[in-house]
Amino acid sequence: MKSTGSAPSSHEALRHEVADSWTRSLVNVDPARDSAPVDDGTVRHRWTDSLLRRPIDALSDELRSIADDAGFVAAVTDESGTIMWTCAGQDMRRRAERVNFAPGGRWNEQAMGTNALSLALRTGRPSTVFSAEHLVAALHGWVCYGAPIHGPDGRVLGVLDLSTTWDRSHPLAMSTVRGLASAIEAGLRAELPTGPRDDVPQVRLTCMGEEKATREGVLLALRPRQLEILTLLALEPDGFSSERLRDALYGDRPVTASTFKAEISHLRRALGGGIAARRYALTAPVSCDAVDVLRALERGDTDTALRLYRGPLLPRSEAPGIEEWRTRLEVAVREAVLASVRPEHALRYGERAPYDAEVHEHAMRLIGPGDARRAIAAGRLTTALR
């Protein structure tokens, strides 16, 4: 799929967001690569359990009609940028499969550089990438239109993309993909139970490198101790006895029962309930980035784990239970990086671990002698060994 005719030259000025993406992408992606890397063999099982499957199934006839009539490939990714589902006519399917634009192909920025899927995933906004705006030269014959799919709690669950050859680009393609993404989001909301939205995560807890909680988008006024409690309850859904939770928060430090119960009561009021009284456990969903990191590691998705791992768990906390979980998360992410055969994982983790010589040595082993990224790893290793 070579770029011909009126497709733009790679020397033309790039849009700001595309240029920024190129700068980030060149750290990990060779523009001469011929196809996307392929995920492990779990995509079919993950799609079966995906929240997106049923709303996509409901729209599948419309998506297939668009793909057949307009010569597009329709694709849906998960939150990591891995394609989970596609449909296309025979000719476009063959073209797409040559570059692994197919289930299992990884199309996030770290894997495949600048493209509409990676931009929509990163920015949370609809994106178009035309011809030579793609970082990878093998995609210069393509035009891609991507729109993020948001869950009822506001999180990006994946991306819907329509792609075709650049000469078939159409001014209505972006409005089409945006409308379809909105229909998918409406399908997700329609599956919610009627009545109060008790089963929908309305509270979002951010505790990896940051310390905040929001409820339906509004920042909750929680003290550090209450954020510690909420984090522990999110990480351990089976809950805590009163004695064990006190130990996890205070250790050997003396604290009155009234002080401990006051912290729980304030948190319960801030959440609008949501905490059981006898055995302390969450009774309403709370989405948490630390839990998302663990889930990503469990399914072998190191890309997503590293994207979400923005720093240590509640970095200012000295609560024994938090310190224990902080170590468990750090060890789990680090071990996943050291087990990975992809140098971008070691390079990305190495940004946050400048004195971890073993990680930098691992990156050096994975990066070939002609790869410019080797200098980055070598510089970090030299600093770590000083």
C-alpha positions in Angstrom: 0.0 0.0 0.0 2.4 2.7 -1.2 1.4 6.3 -1.0 0.8 7.8 -4.5 -0.9 10.6 -6.2 -2.0 13.5 -4.0 -1.1 11.9 -0.6 0.9 14.3 1.5 4.7 14.1 1.6 6.3 13.2 4.9 8.3 16.4 4.6 5.2 18.6 4.9 4.5 20.4 8.2 2.8 18.1 10.7 -0.1 19.1 12.9 1.0 19.9 16.5 -0.6 16.9 18.1 0.8 14.6 15.4 4.3 16.1 15.7 4.2 15.6 19.5 3.2 12.0 18.9 6.1 11.5 16.5 8.5 12.8 19.2 7.2 10.4 21.8 6.9 7.5 19.3 10.4 7.6 17.9 11.7 6.5 21.3 10.1 3.1 20.9 9.1 2.6 17.3 11.1 2.2 14.1 9.3 4.0 11.2 10.5 1.2 8.9 8.7 -1.5 10.7 6.3 -3.4 8.4 3.5 -4.3 10.8 2.1 -4.1 14.3 3.3 -6.4 17.0 0.8 -9.1 17.9 -0.5 -9.7 21.4 -0.6 -13.1 23.0 -3.4 -15.6 22.3 -5.9 -14.3 24.8 -7.7 -11.8 22.6 -10.7 -14.1 21.8 -11.3 -14.9 25.5 -10.9 -11.2 26.5 -13.4 -10.1 23.8 -15.9 -12.7 25.0 -15.8 -11.0 28.5 -15.5 -7.4 27.3 -18.1 -4.8 28.2 -17.9 -3.6 24.6 -18.9 -6.9 23.0 -22.7 -6.7 23.3 -23.1 -3.1 22.1 -20.7 -3.9 19.2 -22.8 -7.0 18.4 -25.9 -4.8 18.3 -24.2 -2.5 15.7 -22.4 -5.2 13.8 -24.8 -5.1 10.8 -24.4 -1.3 10.5 -20.6 -1.6 10.8 -20.4 -4.3 8.2 -22.6 -2.3 5.8 -20.2 0.7 6.2 -17.2 -1.5 5.7 -18.6 -3.2 2.6 -20.2 -0.2 0.9 -17.4 2.4 1.6 -14.4 0.1 1.5 -13.4 0.6 5.2 -12.0 -1.6 7.9 -13.9 -1.2 11.1 -11.9 -2.0 14.3 -12.5 -1.9 18.0 -9.6 -1.9 20.5 -9.5 -2.4 24.3 -8.1 0.2 26.7 -4.5 -0.9 25.9 -4.9 -0.3 22.1 -5.0 -4.0 21.2 -7.5 -4.7 18.5 -10.3 -7.0 19.7 -12.7 -7.1 16.8 -12.7 -6.1 13.1 -14.9 -6.3 10.0 -14.1 -5.6 6.4 -14.6 -6.6 2.8 -12.3 -9.2 1.4 -9.8 -6.8 -0.3 -9.5 -4.4 2.7 -9.2 -7.3 5.1 -6.2 -8.7 3.1 -4.6 -5.2 3.1 -5.3 -4.8 6.9 -3.9 -8.2 7.8 -0.6 -7.3 6.1 0.1 -4.7 8.8 -1.7 -6.7 11.6 -4.6 -4.4 11.6 -6.5 -7.4 12.9 -7.5 -8.9 16.3 -4.4 -9.2 18.5 -2.5 -6.3 16.8 -1.2 -3.7 19.2 -1.8 -0.2 18.0 -1.0 2.0 20.9 1.7 4.6 20.6 4.4 2.5 22.2 3.8 -0.3 19.7 2.9 1.3 16.4 3.6 5.0 16.8 1.3 7.8 15.5 -2.0 6.6 14.3 -5.7 7.6 14.9 -6.2 4.7 17.4 -3.2 5.7 19.5 -4.1 9.4 19.5 -7.7 8.8 20.4 -6.6 6.5 23.2 -4.0 9.0 24.6 -6.1 12.2 24.3 -9.6 10.8 24.9 -10.8 12.8 21.8 -11.7 11.7 18.2 -8.6 11.8 15.9 -7.8 11.6 12.2 -4.4 10.6 10.8 -3.9 10.9 7.1 -1.3 9.1 5.0 2.3 10.3 5.8 1.1 11.7 9.2 1.5 8.1 10.3 4.9 7.5 11.8 5.3 4.1 10.2 5.9 4.3 6.5 3.9 1.1 5.8 0.8 3.1 6.8 1.3 6.0 4.4 -1.3 4.5 2.1 -4.0 4.7 4.9 -6.3 7.2 6.4 -7.7 6.4 9.8 -10.6 7.9 11.8 -10.7 7.0 15.5 -13.1 7.9 18.4 -12.7 6.8 22.0 -15.4 4.8 23.7 -16.2 5.9 27.2 -17.8 3.7 29.9 -20.6 5.0 32.1 -18.0 6.0 34.7 -16.1 8.2 32.1 -13.2 5.8 31.6 -11.9 5.1 28.1 -12.7 1.5 27.4 -11.3 1.4 23.9 -11.4 3.0 20.5 -13.7 2.6 17.5 -11.7 3.1 14.2 -12.7 3.3 10.6 -9.7 3.0 8.2 -9.2 2.8 4.5 -6.8 3.8 1.7 -6.1 7.5 1.6 -7.7 8.0 -1.8 -11.1 6.8 -0.3 -11.0 9.4 2.5 -14.4 11.0 3.0 -15.4 14.3 4.8 -18.3 12.5 6.6 -16.1 9.6 7.9 -15.2 11.4 11.2 -18.8 12.3 12.0 -19.8 8.7 11.2 -17.3 7.2 13.6 -18.2 9.7 16.3 -21.9 8.9 15.9 -21.1 5.1 16.1 -19.0 5.6 19.2 -21.8 7.5 20.8 -24.2 4.7 20.0 -21.9 2.2 21.6 -21.7 4.4 24.7 -25.5 4.6 24.8 -25.6 0.8 24.5 -23.3 0.5 27.6 -25.6 2.8 29.6 -28.7 0.9 28.5 -27.3 -2.2 30.0 -27.2 -0.6 33.5 -30.0 -1.7 35.9 -32.9 0.7 36.3 -33.2 2.7 39.5 -30.3 4.1 41.5 -26.9 3.6 39.9 -25.5 1.5 42.7 -23.7 -0.9 40.4 -21.9 1.9 38.4 -18.5 3.0 39.7 -19.2 6.7 40.5 -16.0 7.1 42.6 -12.7 7.2 40.9 -9.6 6.7 43.2 -6.2 7.8 41.9 -3.4 6.6 44.1 -0.5 5.7 41.8 1.9 8.7 42.1 -1.1 10.9 43.0 -3.6 11.1 45.9 -7.1 12.1 45.0 -10.7 10.7 44.8 -13.6 12.0 42.8 -17.3 11.2 42.9 -19.1 11.7 39.6 -16.3 14.0 38.5 -16.3 16.2 41.7 -13.2 16.1 43.9 -13.8 14.6 47.3 -12.5 16.5 50.3 -10.7 13.6 51.9 -7.9 13.7 54.4 -4.8 11.6 53.8 -6.0 9.0 56.4 -9.3 8.6 54.6 -7.6 8.2 51.2 -5.5 5.4 52.9 -8.7 3.7 54.1 -10.3 4.0 50.7 -7.2 2.6 48.9 -7.0 -0.4 51.2 -10.7 -1.2 50.8 -10.3 -1.0 47.0 -7.3 -3.3 47.0 -8.8 -5.8 49.3 -12.5 -6.3 48.3 -13.0 -9.0 51.0 -12.7 -6.3 53.6 -11.1 -5.9 57.0 -11.9 -6.6 60.6 -11.8 -3.5 62.8 -8.6 -4.7 64.4 -6.8 -5.5 61.2 -7.8 -2.2 59.5 -6.5 -0.3 62.5 -3.2 -2.2 62.3 -2.9 -1.5 58.6 -3.4 2.2 59.2 -1.6 2.9 62.5 0.6 0.0 63.2 1.9 0.2 66.8 1.0 3.8 67.2 -1.7 4.4 69.9 -5.0 5.7 68.6 -8.4 5.9 70.2 -11.4 4.0 69.0 -13.3 7.3 68.5 -10.6 8.7 66.2 -10.5 5.6 64.1 -14.3 5.5 63.8 -14.5 9.2 63.0 -12.2 8.6 60.0 -14.5 5.8 58.8 -17.6 7.9 59.3 -16.3 10.9 57.4 -15.3 8.6 54.5 -18.7 6.9 54.5 -20.5 10.3 54.3 -18.2 11.5 51.5 -19.0 8.3 49.5 -22.7 8.6 50.2 -22.6 5.3 52.1 -20.8 2.5 50.4 -18.9 1.0 53.4 -20.2 -1.9 55.4 -20.5 -1.3 59.1 -19.5 -4.6 60.8 -16.7 -5.8 58.6 -15.2 -2.8 56.8 -15.6 -3.4 53.0 -16.9 -1.4 50.1 -20.5 -2.0 49.2 -20.5 0.3 46.2 -18.1 0.1 43.2 -14.9 2.2 43.3 -12.7 2.3 40.3 -9.0 2.5 41.3 -5.9 2.8 39.2 -3.9 0.5 41.5 -6.5 -2.2 41.0 -6.3 -1.6 37.3 -2.5 -2.1 37.4 -3.0 -5.4 39.1 -5.6 -6.6 36.7 -3.4 -5.7 33.7 -0.5 -7.6 35.2 -2.8 -10.6 35.8 -3.7 -10.8 32.1 -0.1 -10.2 31.0 -0.8 -6.7 29.7 2.5 -5.0 30.7 1.7 -2.0 28.3 -1.4 -1.0 30.3 0.3 -1.7 33.6 3.1 0.7 32.8 0.8 3.3 31.4 -1.2 3.3 34.7 1.8 3.0 37.0 2.6 6.7 37.3 4.5 6.4 40.6 4.4 4.7 44.0 1.2 3.9 45.8 0.2 7.0 47.9 3.8 8.2 48.0 3.4 10.2 51.1 1.7 7.6 53.2 3.5 5.8 56.1 0.6 3.5 57.0 1.9 -0.1 57.3 -0.8 -1.5 55.1 -0.1 1.0 52.3 3.6 0.5 52.5 3.1 -3.3 52.1 0.9 -2.8 49.1 3.3 -0.2 47.7 6.1 -2.7 47.8 3.9 -5.5 46.3 2.9 -3.3 43.3 6.5 -2.1 42.7 7.8 -5.6 42.8 5.0 -6.9 40.5 5.5 -4.2 37.9 9.3 -4.5 38.0 9.2 -8.3 37.6 6.9 -7.9 34.6 9.4 -5.5 33.0 12.3 -7.9 33.6 10.3 -10.8 32.2 9.4 -8.8 29.1 11.3 -9.2 25.8 10.2 -5.8 24.6 12.9 -3.1 25.2 10.3 -0.3 25.4 9.0 -1.8 28.7 12.5 -1.5 30.3 13.0 1.9 28.9 9.7 3.2 30.1 10.1 1.7 33.6 13.7 3.0 33.6 12.4 6.6 33.5 10.9 6.1 36.9 13.7 4.0 38.3 16.9 5.9 37.4 19.1 4.0 39.9 17.8 0.5 39.0 20.9 -0.9 37.3 19.3 -4.3 36.6 16.5 -2.7 34.6 18.9 -0.7 32.5 21.1 -3.7 31.9 18.0 -5.6 30.8 17.2 -2.8 28.4 20.8 -3.0 27.0 20.5 -6.7 26.4 17.3 -6.2 24.4 18.3 -3.3 22.3 20.5 -4.0 19.3 23.8 -2.2 18.7 22.4 -0.1 15.9 19.4 1.1 17.8 19.5 4.8 18.9 17.7 3.9 22.1 20.7 2.0 23.3 22.3 5.4 24.2 19.4 6.2 26.5 19.8 2.9 28.4 23.6 3.2 28.5 23.4 6.7 30.0 20.9 5.6 32.6 23.1 2.6 33.5 26.2 4.7 33.9 24.3 7.0 36.3 23.0 4.1 38.3 26.4 2.6 38.7 28.1 5.8 39.9 
